[in-house]
Every structure is written in C-alpha cells, then in structure tokens.
Amino acid sequence: MKERKRATIYSTAQAPFSHATFQFRIKMPIFIAREWFRHTVGITRNEVSRRYVTDEPEFFTPAEWRSKAEHVKQGSGEAIDAPAKLREITNVYNKAIEKCVKAYETLLNCGVCPEQARMVLPQSMMTEFIETGSLYAYARIWRLRTDPHAQKEIQHYAAQVGEEIKKVCPVSWAALTNVALSSSSQSRTPATHPNSLCSTPRVRLLRAATKYHCDDPAKPHDRDGG
C-alpha cells in the first residue's frame, strides 16, 4: 500500500512538486554537461561562455579509467588497474590536454577571437552554469541519471544534487525517488564520492524556494526552504 501511494504521488500529483524550486551552481566537464543539458522540462540554465572569457581553462581528471564494456555499444566495464597501462593512459591524456591548451593560447596571442580559439579545447574542459529547476524535474533527473546504466560520472552529479535537495525536502524527495529505488535491487548511490573525481567543488545549492511546503503540499508556506 505504501509503495502504491508513492507511485500515485509521482504519477498524478506533479503540480505541488513543480512549485518548489532549487537553484544550483554546477561545474562539470563538457562531455557530461551535454548529457545533463538534455533535461530541459522544468529547468532553466545560464552557462559561462568562452566567447566572452579567456580565463585559463580547467580540465576534468577522472578518478579511474575504465575498460570498454562487453556486448554493449555504450557504457564501460571494470576499472583498469594494471599500473603500466594506467601510466600510459594518464600520460597520453595529460599530453593531449597540454597540446590543446598551448594551441588555444597561441591562437589568442595571434589575435584570434575567443569564440573561435575555443574550438581547439577538448570535451574534458570544465564548464560552469547556474541552474534553476523544480523539485519534480530534479526527481526525474535523479531517477534517470543515478540508474546503473547511466555513465558513472553523471551518476555522481545526480547523486550530489539529490543529497542537497534531500536536506531541504526529505519527505517529498523520498516520495518522488523511492519508487525507482524499490524496483531495483542495486544501490542508486555511486560508490565514489563526487569530489574525488575533481578537486574543485562542483555542485552548490544557492537557493531553495517553495510555493507550498515541500513536505506537506497542502499547507501554504511563507518562507524559503522546506
């Protein structure tokens, strides 16, 4: 009965959860941001553009390198743990980044405009944006992007966003997300904490505002938070 009630909340009572909004400042690599930006319903974003800024670019450093997944076209397998192979991979990656940065700086020094010089920068470059979305929209992102089939890096971002929202609206968040949890035997919390993937803090809650009390949608609420 409890699970049926939660399912009903998620499928039919969208409106109260769409009034509650959250604003985040998020920093993530471009290759993950382009996946994250596919979520557009109930979400508004403003991203820093390298058309206007020439600050030194920052790049994502993965906590692990994974092997290619077997029998599937996308996804990844187990972490590569052979020391010699890891040194080779890391060396190739770092050299590629260095070449891209050098080319970018050379183009700028030659008088090329930033909006064109940025073309040589790789997808591992960090981008930053402010994002505002509804509680309902973030619950949907969480359910899709913490799924074990999602790329591991984006799982960490979705999990961290969920942790911030849960602090504000624990009951509502549980009602919206435990539907997916109850139908899967796998944990939806990534084993590696997001901050271990990059030294720069990347998800910061700026504001939480609710039209209705998050944990009691029927009760009017006259202050920010849940």
Backbone as a ProteinNet text record, in pm:
[ID]
protein_1_A
[PRIMARY]
MKERKRATIYSTAQAPFSHATFQFRIKMPIFIAREWFRHTVGITRNEVSRRYVTDEPEFFTPAEWRSKAEHVKQGSGEAIDAPAKLREITNVYNKAIEKCVKAYETLLNCGVCPEQARMVLPQSMMTEFIETGSLYAYARIWRLRTDPHAQKEIQHYAAQVGEEIKKVCPVSWAALTNVALSSSSQSRTPATHPNSLCSTPRVRLLRAATKYHCDDPAKPHDRDGG
[TERTIARY]
82.9	0	86.5	195.8	282.9	346.4	393.3	457.1	355.4	230.2	126.1	98.2	99.3	76.1	187.9	314	426.5	417.7	379	365.9	259.3	150.1	42.7	91.5	169.8	225.4	309.2	394.8	485.1	409.7	306.8	241.8	128.1	61.3	-58.6	-50.8	40.2	43.6	164.5	183.8	302.7	300.5	183.2	174.6	239	208.8	270.4	422.7	477.4	622	687.8	607	661.1	673.7	604.3	614.3	743.4	790	914.4	1033.1	1118.7	1230.6	1363.1	1466.8	1602	1696.5	1793.1	1892	2031.3	2105.2	2238.8	2342.4	2462.5	2579.5	2656.9	2672.2	2732.2	2850.3	2956.9	3073.9	3096.9	3100	3119.2	3188.8	3249.3	3314.2	3211.3	3252.1	3159.7	3094.6	3169.7	3112.3	2999.5	2997.9	2887.8	2778.2	2818.1	2719.2	2625.4	2679.4	2594.2	2489.6	2521.1	2421.5	2321.8	2373.2	2288.6	2190.4	2236.1	2152.2	2039.1	2037.4	1925.2	1797	1812.5	1696.7	1655.3	1542.8	1500.4	1366.1	1282.2	1149	1160.4	1113.1	1117.5	1254	1344.6	1482.6	1519.7	1588.3	1642.8	1790.6	1875.2	2019.7	2082.4	2190.2	2279.2	2421.3	2487.6	2621.1	2726.7	2840.6	2954.1	2998.9	3019.5	3058.4	3201.6	3278.6	3416.1	3419.8	3305.1	3303.3	3346.1	3324.2	3345.6	3457.9	3497.7	3601.7	3723.9	3841.2	3965.9	4046.3	3977.6	4046.3	4110.7	4213	4279.8	4180	4165.4	4068.1	4106.2	4005.3	4024.6	3972.8	4040.9	4006	3973.4	3888.1	3842.9	3948.9	3974.6	4065.8	3987.6	3969.7	3891.3	3961	3880.6	3936.8	3982.2	3927.9	3965.1	3947.7	4017.8	3997.7	3932.3	3824.7	3750.5	3768	3754.2	3764.8	3634.8	3641.5	3523.1	3428.6	3300.3	3200.9	3185.8	3163.9	3141.6	2993.2	2965.4	2830.2	2736.5	2786	2702.7	2780.9	2708.6	2774	2819	2753.6	2790	2811.9	2862.7	2888.4	3033.2	3065.3	3202.6	3204.8	3322.6	3338.8	3409.1	3496	3567.4	3679	3720.4	3831	3961	4039.5	4170.4	4266	4329.8	4414.8	4559.6	4595.1	4734.6	4820.8	4917.4	4997.3	5061.4	5122.8	5189.6	5089.3	4976.3	4873.4	4816.1	4796.2	4744.4	4841.2	4969.5	5069.9	5065.8	5052.3	5046.4	4922.8	4807.8	4682.3	4689	4736.9	4745.6	4841.4	4951.6	5049.7	4991.2	4921.5	4858.6	4755	4675	4569.1	4628.2	4726.7	4786.5	4854.2	4921.1	4988.2	4886.6	4775.5	4671.4	4614.8	4592.9	4542.1	4642.1	4768.8	4873.9	4879.2	4868.2	4871.7	4752.7	4635.8	4515.7	4526.6	4575.3	4590.7	4692.2	4801.2	4904.2	4848.9	4772.8	4714.1	4615.2	4536	4438.6	4508.6	4612.5	4687.2	4757.1	4808.4	4875.1	4777.3	4658.9	4557.4	4517.9	4500.8	4466.8	4578.7	4704	4819.5	4833.8	4781.1	4784.7	4669.5	4587.8	4477.6	4345.6	4338.6	4213	4112.7	3988.3	3885.6	3859.2	3822.3	3796.3	3690.6	3586.6	3480.3	3527.5	3639.9	3697.3	3812.1	3892.6	4006	3959.9	3842.7	3791.5	3766.6	3765.5	3735.8	3836.9	3958	4060.8	4057	3973.8	3967.7	3885.3	3927.3	3862.3	3736.1	3663.3	3539	3561.9	3684.1	3712.8	3725.4	3716.5	3722.2	3600.2	3622.6	3513.5	3432.2	3301.2	3212.9	3131.9	3080.9	3007.9	2877.7	2773.5	2643.8	2559.1	2466	2364.5	2236.7	2174.4	2059.5	1946.8	1826.2	1708.1	1607.1	1557.6	1461.2	1364.8	1257.1	1156.2	1196.9	1137	1161	1125.4	1015.1	970.1	1070.3	1123.7	1220.2	1348.5	1395.1	1517.9	1497.4	1376.5	1349	1358.5	1311.7	1319.7	1465.2	1543.4	1685.4	1753.2	1722	1783.3	1749.9	1623.5	1580.2	1648.6	1670.2	1733.6	1885.6	1944.8	2090.7	2162.9	2088.3	2152.4	2129.3	2061.5	2043.3	2180	2201.3	2331.3	2378.9	2286.2	2324.8	2373.5	2350.8	2399.3	2551.3	2615.1	2760.1	2794.4	2898.7	2930.1	2952.4	3019.7	3047.9	2919.3	2819.7	2695.4	2614.6	2632.5	2568.2	2610.4	2737.9	2789	2725.2	2710.1	2647.2	2501.4	2427.5	2286.8	2272.2	2361.7	2355.9	2383.7	2478.3	2511.9	2398.6	2335.1	2218.7	2107.8	2087.1	1985.3	2011.7	2138.5	2172.9	2141.4	2165.9	2136.2	1985.6	1908.7	1763.6	1703.6	1756.5	1704.8	1717	1816.5	1832.8	1717.2	1658.2	1551.3	1413.8	1392.8	1260.9	1273.7	1311.5	1337.9	1217.6	1098.5	981.2	936.7	927.5	887.1	987.8	1116.5	1220.8	1210.5	1185.1	1170	1049.3	939.5	818.5	840.9	920	942.1	1049.8	1141.5	1254.2	1252	1185.3	1186.3	1107.5	1026.2	956.8	1060.1	1159.3	1263.5	1350.1	1378	1463.4	1400.9	1270.6	1205.3	1200.2	1215.3	1205.2	1340.8	1446.1	1580.2	1653.7	1723.7	1799.9	1936.4	1973.1	2103.7	2097.2	2204.1	2210.6	2212.7	2145.3	2145.1	2240.8	2326.9	2427.1	2564.3	2632.2	2762.6	2861.3	2950.6	3044.8	3148.3	3180.9	3283.7	3219.1	3262.7	3207.4	3246.2	3154.4	3182.1	3311.3	3342.3	3459.3	3590.8	3587.4	3709.8	3740.3	3641.6	3661.7	3728.8	3715.4	3775	3794	3905.7	3936.9	3848	3785.6	3702.2	3559.4	3503.7	3363.7	3275.2	3179.4	3110	2960	2899.9	2755.5	2730.2	2670.3	2644.2	2502.1	2423.5	2287.1	2289.5	2233.1	2229.5	2100.9	1989.6	1861.4	1758.9	1671.8	1558.1	1434.5	1336.8	1215.5	1094.4	993.1	874	748.2	661.3	527.6	443.8	465.5	399.8	507.5	471.5	565.2	602.4	732	777.5	722.4	719.9	682.1	534.2	457.6	313.5	254.5	238.6	194.2	61.4	-19.3	-149.5	-139.7	-21.7	-7.1	72.4	14.6	87.4	214.1	312.5	440.2	488.3	528.7	558.2	706.7	793	934.1	1009.7	1133.5	1214.9	1250.1	1274.1	1315.6	1197.3	1229.1	1123.8	1099.4
-120.2	0	125.3	124.2	241	268.5	161.2	180.1	228.4	178.1	222.3	371.2	414.1	555.9	641	594.7	670	678.6	567.9	567.6	666.7	673.5	768.1	911.7	938.9	1071.9	1112.4	1022	1056.9	1077.8	996	998.1	1098.8	1133.2	1216.4	1348.3	1363.9	1485.2	1570.1	1594.5	1667.3	1813.9	1877.3	2022.4	2076.1	2023	2079.6	2071.5	1964.7	1947.1	2032.1	2083.9	2172.1	2315.3	2349.7	2484.4	2501.3	2395.6	2403.7	2408.8	2509.1	2524.7	2531.7	2491.1	2489.4	2551.3	2624.4	2686.7	2638.4	2588.6	2535.6	2607.5	2614.4	2648.4	2518.7	2476.3	2346.1	2362.8	2294	2289.1	2144.1	2116.8	1979.2	1981.7	1870.7	1866.9	1874.5	1929	1949.4	1819.4	1710.4	1585.5	1534.5	1574.2	1540.5	1646.6	1771.9	1880.3	1860.6	1812.7	1795	1685.6	1588.9	1489.2	1549.9	1624.3	1687.8	1785.4	1857.4	1960.2	1901.8	1772.2	1711.7	1722	1741.5	1759.4	1906.3	1933.4	2071.8	2106.7	2008.1	2036.2	2075.5	2194.6	2243.2	2292.3	2317.5	2357.3	2480.8	2576.5	2694.3	2706.3	2739.1	2744.3	2868.1	2914.4	3015	2962.6	2941.9	2882.6	2987	2976.6	3062.7	3031.5	3133.2	3112.9	3160.3	3076.7	3116.1	3208.5	3251.8	3361	3490.8	3499.7	3625.5	3619.6	3499.6	3488.6	3418.6	3457.7	3395.4	3344.6	3318.5	3262.9	3129.4	3095.5	2968.3	2853.5	2767.8	2659.2	2557.8	2497.4	2392.5	2261.9	2151.8	2024.9	1918	1828.5	1718.6	1608.6	1557.5	1445.1	1328.3	1221.8	1108.7	1037.2	985.4	911.8	773.6	725.7	594.5	591.7	500.3	473.2	335.3	327.1	202.2	137.6	7.8	-66.5	-55.2	-91.7	-91.4	-202	-169	-267.5	-376.1	-496.4	-606	-617.8	-648.9	-680	-559.3	-439.2	-319.2	-212	-126.1	-22.5	95.1	116.2	227.7	177.4	264.4	223.3	181.2	131.3	93.5	-31.3	-92.7	-213.2	-185.7	-276.7	-264.9	-161.2	-112.3	-16.1	-84.2	-10.9	-60.7	-43.2	-150.5	-142.4	-182.1	-215.6	-250.2	-124.4	-116.9	5	60.4	-25.6	20.8	81.2	16.6	66.8	198.9	211.6	336.2	451.7	425.3	530.7	575.8	480.9	513.9	597.4	555	626.4	768.6	781.5	913.1	1004.1	949	1027.2	1076.6	988.7	1027.9	1137.2	1120.9	1217	1354.4	1356.4	1483.1	1555.3	1479.3	1541	1600.2	1531.1	1582.4	1713.9	1719.6	1842.9	1956.6	1927.7	2030	2085.4	1998.6	2043.9	2132.6	2095.8	2175.1	2314.2	2318.8	2446.9	2534.4	2475.6	2551.5	2607	2526.1	2572.5	2686.3	2674.1	2777.6	2908.9	2902	3023.2	3084.3	3000.7	3051.1	3124.4	3068.8	3134.2	3269.6	3275.7	3403.8	3505.3	3460.3	3550.1	3598.5	3519.9	3559.6	3653.1	3684.6	3777.5	3713	3580.5	3512	3537.6	3560	3588.3	3464.6	3485.6	3373	3275.8	3327.2	3238	3139.9	3170	3074.9	2996.2	3062	2993.6	2876.6	2886.7	2781.2	2649	2652.2	2530.7	2419.5	2453.7	2351.1	2290.6	2343.1	2291.4	2162.4	2065.5	1933.1	1927.1	1817.6	1798.5	1780.4	1754	1737.6	1871.1	1982.8	2113.5	2132.3	2193.2	2218.2	2339	2328.1	2439.8	2464.4	2584.4	2620.2	2688.9	2659.2	2718.7	2728.5	2822.8	2833.6	2773.3	2690.3	2614.1	2623.8	2651.7	2656.2	2554.9	2471.6	2371.1	2335.7	2270.7	2231.4	2102.5	2079.8	1956.6	1835.7	1845.8	1734.7	1707.1	1814.4	1797.3	1731.8	1774.7	1715.8	1570.1	1535.9	1396.1	1310.1	1362.9	1287	1270.8	1378.6	1369.2	1264.9	1269.8	1175.2	1031.6	1005.4	869.4	816.1	903.4	859.7	852.1	950.1	960.8	888.7	837.2	750.5	604	579.7	442.9	379.9	253.3	188.7	190.3	207.6	209.5	347.3	449.8	584.4	590.2	683.6	696.7	729.5	666.8	677.2	821.5	900.7	1039.6	1119.4	1098.5	1173.8	1119.7	993.2	938.1	1015.7	1052	1124	1262.9	1330.9	1462.8	1452.7	1358	1341.6	1306.9	1222.5	1184.8	1303.7	1389	1503.5	1605.6	1627.4	1715.8	1660.8	1529.6	1467.9	1484.8	1474	1491	1632	1732	1870.5	1893	1838.6	1856.7	1783	1665.2	1584.7	1657.1	1743.4	1819.7	1918	1963.6	2063.7	1998	1896.6	1832.5	1680.7	1631.4	1487.6	1398.1	1437.1	1352.9	1351.7	1470.8	1479.7	1410.4	1429.9	1367.8	1215.6	1162.7	1017.8	967.6	1044	1003.6	1001.9	1094.9	1105.8	1011	971	890.9	745.6	713.6	575.6	480.6	533.2	448.7	372.3	446	382	292.3	336.2	257.4	122.3	120.1	-3.1	-106	-61.3	-153.8	-203.3	-165.4	-207.4	-263.9	-371.8	-433.9	-371.7	-283.1	-220.4	-86.6	-50	79.1	190.9	301.2	414.7	522.5	489.7	584.1	539.4	617	576.8	552	457.9	419.1	526.9	605.5	708.3	844.1	915	1047.7	1141.2	1228.9	1316.1	1396	1446.8	1532.5	1458.3	1325.8	1252.6	1251.2	1289.5	1290.5	1418.9	1523.4	1651.7	1732.6	1800.1	1870.3	1991.7	2043.2	2162.5	2124.8	2185.6	2159.3	2194.8	2110.5	2128.6	2148.8	2110.8	2127.6	2205.4	2324.2	2406.2	2458.9	2431	2480.9	2629	2712.1	2856.2	2899.8	2837	2883.5	2771.4	2763.2	2672.4	2753.1	2757.6	2835.7	2750.2	2757.6	2675.7	2759.4	2729.6	2790	2722.2	2591.3	2513.4	2446.3	2411.5	2340.1	2207.7	2183.9	2064.4	1936.1	1927.7	1802.7	1796.5	1898.6	1895.6	1987.3	1938.5	2022.3	2091.7	2042	2104	2224.7	2243.5	2350.2	2467.2	2589.2	2704.5	2730.3	2784.9	2807.1	2948.5	3025.1	3167.1	3199.7	3097.3	3125.6	3030.7	3067.7	2979.4	2854.1	2748.8	2622.3	2532	2411.1	2310.8	2286.1
0	0	0	78.3	85.6	-50.1	-118.9	-248.6	-351.5	-342.9	-434.8	-413.6	-288.1	-257.9	-315	-301.6	-356.8	-507.7	-571.8	-717	-760.9	-684.4	-715.2	-701	-597.1	-577.1	-697.4	-745.8	-855.4	-986.4	-1011.1	-1141.6	-1153	-1041.6	-1052.5	-977.5	-885.2	-803	-837.2	-966.2	-1010.3	-968.7	-974.1	-957.5	-830	-712.2	-590.8	-593.1	-650.9	-654.4	-762.9	-854.4	-958	-908.7	-799.1	-742.4	-661.2	-602.4	-524.2	-620.5	-605.8	-698.4	-623.4	-693.7	-638.8	-740.1	-689.9	-778.3	-738.3	-836.1	-813.2	-899	-847.4	-929	-946.6	-1071.3	-1100.9	-1195.1	-1163.5	-1251.7	-1289.7	-1419.7	-1466.9	-1602.8	-1643.3	-1774.2	-1886.6	-2000.2	-2111.3	-2156	-2157.7	-2207.5	-2117.3	-1990.6	-1901.8	-1909.2	-1923.2	-1931.8	-2050.8	-2162.3	-2280.8	-2258.1	-2173.5	-2134.6	-2036.5	-1939.1	-1836.5	-1900.3	-2002.2	-2064.8	-2148.1	-2166.3	-2236.7	-2154.6	-2026.1	-1938.7	-1943.7	-2006.3	-2029	-1965.5	-1939.9	-1885.3	-1738.1	-1705.7	-1567.7	-1524.5	-1620	-1590.2	-1671.1	-1607.2	-1675.6	-1639.9	-1739.3	-1715.8	-1778.9	-1715.9	-1772.1	-1758.6	-1872.3	-1872.9	-1905	-1839.8	-1872.1	-2014.8	-2096.4	-2236.1	-2259.4	-2325.6	-2358.8	-2480	-2526.5	-2624.6	-2557.8	-2426.3	-2355.2	-2253.2	-2211.9	-2109.8	-2167.4	-2119.4	-2164.5	-2044.9	-1934.5	-1818.5	-1854.9	-1779	-1805.9	-1788.1	-1889.6	-1879.1	-1771.2	-1712.2	-1612.8	-1671	-1640.5	-1703	-1600.3	-1641.7	-1558.8	-1553.6	-1433.3	-1415.9	-1357.2	-1432.6	-1381.3	-1266.7	-1175.1	-1062.3	-1104.7	-1216.4	-1267	-1418.6	-1482.8	-1625	-1634.5	-1712.7	-1722	-1859.5	-1862.7	-1987.4	-2066.9	-2193.1	-2278.1	-2234.9	-2232.3	-2191.4	-2297.9	-2254.4	-2347	-2380.7	-2506.3	-2553.3	-2557.6	-2533.7	-2547	-2621.1	-2692.5	-2772.3	-2687.4	-2575	-2488.8	-2347.5	-2262.6	-2125.7	-2108.1	-1991.3	-1960.7	-1874.3	-1868.1	-1789.7	-1658.6	-1619.8	-1493.6	-1503.7	-1388.2	-1383.7	-1426.9	-1504.4	-1545.5	-1427.9	-1386.2	-1267.2	-1291.3	-1415	-1444.4	-1435.9	-1345.5	-1324.3	-1451.6	-1531.7	-1653.2	-1751.2	-1765.8	-1856.4	-1807	-1676.8	-1620.2	-1642.3	-1626.7	-1650.6	-1795.2	-1886.7	-2029.6	-2061.5	-2008	-2033.6	-1978.2	-1855.6	-1791.7	-1866.9	-1912.8	-1987.5	-2119.2	-2191.2	-2317.9	-2294.7	-2190.3	-2159.4	-2125.3	-2038	-1995.8	-2111.5	-2197.9	-2313.3	-2410.3	-2427.4	-2517.1	-2464.1	-2331.9	-2270.8	-2289.8	-2264.8	-2278.6	-2419.4	-2519.9	-2659.3	-2691.6	-2640.6	-2666.1	-2603.1	-2479.4	-2410.3	-2483	-2525.3	-2596.4	-2726.7	-2799.4	-2924.7	-2899.4	-2792.7	-2757.1	-2726.1	-2644.9	-2607.9	-2728.9	-2817.1	-2938.4	-3027.7	-3044.7	-3127	-3068.8	-2937.7	-2874.2	-2893.7	-2878.1	-2894.7	-3038.2	-3132.4	-3273.7	-3309.7	-3211.8	-3235.2	-3271.9	-3264.7	-3295.4	-3182.9	-3217.8	-3117.9	-3031.8	-2904.1	-2814	-2865.2	-2935.7	-2980	-3086	-3153.5	-3247.9	-3185.7	-3104.1	-3041.5	-2955.8	-2897.7	-2809.5	-2882.8	-3015.3	-3090.7	-3066.9	-3024.9	-3005.6	-2865.3	-2778.3	-2641.3	-2637.1	-2557.1	-2556.6	-2471.6	-2484.6	-2410.9	-2261.3	-2221.6	-2078.6	-2006.3	-2079.3	-2015.2	-1925.5	-1809.3	-1716.8	-1763.1	-1750.7	-1776.2	-1649.7	-1633.6	-1511.7	-1548.7	-1473.8	-1504.1	-1377.3	-1381.6	-1276.8	-1332.2	-1253	-1299.6	-1196.8	-1244.8	-1158.7	-1210.6	-1120.7	-1163.2	-1052.1	-1089	-991	-921.2	-806.2	-732.3	-818.6	-890.5	-974.9	-1086.4	-1146.4	-1255.3	-1205.7	-1088.6	-1034.9	-993.4	-948.8	-915.6	-1041	-1151.8	-1277.5	-1321.5	-1311.5	-1345	-1257.7	-1128.8	-1034.6	-1071.7	-1103.6	-1134.1	-1259.2	-1357.9	-1482.4	-1471.3	-1404.3	-1407.7	-1294.2	-1196.6	-1098	-1131.7	-1240.6	-1286.4	-1314.6	-1279.7	-1300.3	-1445.4	-1541.4	-1682	-1727.1	-1646.5	-1681.2	-1663.6	-1734.4	-1720.4	-1575.7	-1525.9	-1383.5	-1340.7	-1425.4	-1387.3	-1365.3	-1451.7	-1434.6	-1317.1	-1282.8	-1163.9	-1038.9	-1032.5	-916.2	-904.6	-1018.3	-1013.8	-970.1	-1027.8	-990.8	-842.7	-793.3	-652.5	-561.9	-601	-516.7	-515.6	-631	-636	-546.5	-553.5	-470.1	-321.8	-282.2	-140.9	-92.6	-177.4	-139.4	-126.1	-218.8	-214	-94.5	-65	45	178.2	191.7	315.2	335.3	225.5	232.2	238.2	156.3	144.4	157.9	273.3	286.5	258.1	304.9	286.8	140.8	81.2	-59.2	-149.7	-119.1	-202	-194.9	-77.6	-63.1	-141.5	-136.9	-208.2	-359.1	-408.9	-553	-604.7	-519.7	-568.1	-524.2	-415.8	-367.8	-455.9	-547.2	-643.9	-725.7	-774.8	-854.6	-768.4	-646.3	-558.1	-525.8	-503.3	-462.1	-573.1	-698	-810.4	-856.7	-786.7	-825.7	-706.1	-728.3	-620.2	-605.7	-700.4	-696.9	-626.3	-561.5	-494.4	-596.7	-565.6	-656.7	-610.1	-513.9	-466.9	-515.3	-602.1	-652.6	-539.7	-561.2	-457	-430.1	-533.1	-518.9	-497.6	-396.3	-370.6	-484.9	-530.6	-644.2	-632.2	-512.8	-500.2	-522	-524.1	-551.4	-700	-782.4	-926.9	-973.3	-897.9	-935	-808	-797.2	-673.7	-650.5	-756.4	-743.3	-703.4	-597.1	-562.9	-682.3	-714.6	-840.6	-829.7	-718.7	-702	-574	-586.9	-468.7	-476.2	-374	-368.3	-333.9	-422.2	-399.9	-330.5	-367.9	-315.1	-325.9	-226.2	-231.8	-197.4	-287.2	-264.8	-294.7	-210.1	-228.1	-225.2	-318.9	-316.2	-209	-195.1	-92.2	-8	112.5	199.8	133.9	114.9	43.2	103.1	236.5	300	335.1	292.6	308.5	201.6	77.4	-33.6	-9.5	81	105.3	197.3	257.7	356.5	296.9	290	237.4	318.2	249	313.4	277.9	375.9	350.9	365.5	357.2	362.9	270.9	239.4	156.4	232.5	159.6	221.2	245.7	306.5	326.4	470.1
[MASK]
++++++++++++++++++++++++++++++++++++++++++++++++++++++++++++++++++++++++++++++++++++++++++++++++++++++++++++++++++++++++++++++++++++++++++++++++++++++++++++++++++++++++++++++++++++++++++++++++++++++++++++++++++++++++++++++++++

